[in-house]
């Protein structure tokens, strides 16, 4: 079984689960897999792959563990919200090694869900990680449709602003710290383009916070640049330097374009 075939199994299983949950809760796919799904919807391979302008290539491979942000459709009906663990069990899932994880074996593929909930949501009947900004993510999410074989799958993914802000938060609060959050931000900015990121940030109240944190993370030799370089340890030093420059230049362009667009809109 190829990596792409495994990924398709995960997506098909995720589509089946979301169809079961539709009456109960709103669900948004977050994390690096959200970008992978958007690439599939655009007819691309779901690999977080970057090629710099000077020819260096960086890969993060496939992401097989869906991160799901979940919110009850009707917070006032707490008894319905208690149905969530029952729906998961009926779909074949069982608790994983950590309380907020649910797992299922689908043929040769292992599907592990990480469940999140907005920080201000009512207490759920199963353990979930409370996510800062979760309410905004749910409110601004957009639907993506993909086809796996004969099945059309509908998923929600975050807006550009929310993806960027969640990844910025993750670089600060994730323990232990992970290099993948900075890599995902870089991949996202390269895939969407610095101008697309700037256009989204220029319109939002989070603009100042986002630019300040991005400048800190992706300054020359900043922690985010070093995180991205951890994915290209096999390259020669001259190529690593070119990658580092591309990372810093990408986010410098995001900052420049955002400030320019914001000044025009005043």
LINPEHU-V146733 format. One line per field, one symbol per residue. ss: DSSP state (@ for helix, = for strand, . for the rest). phi: phi as a letter, one per 30 degrees, with the letter a starting at -180 (. if undefined). A space follows every 50 residues. Layout:
ss: ???
phi: ???
This chain:
ss: ..@@@@@@@@@@@@@@@@@@@...======.@@@@@@@@@@.......== =.....===.......======.....@@@@..@@@@@@@...==..... ======..==========..........===..@@@@@@@.=======.. =======..@@@@@@@@@@@@@@......@@@@@@@@@@@@@.@@@@@@@ @@....@@@@@@@@@@@.....@@@@@@@.......@@@@@@@@@@@@@@ @@@@@@@@@@@@@@@.
phi: .ddddddddddddddddddddedcacbbdciedddddddddcicddcdcb bddcjdcbbcidcccdcccbbddbedcddddddedddddddjdbeddced cbbacciccccbcccbbedcdddddbdbddceiedddddcdbdbcbccic ccccbcbddeedddddddeddccdbddbddddddddedddddjedddddd ddccddeddddddddddcdeiddddddddddbddddeddddddeddddde dddededddddddddd
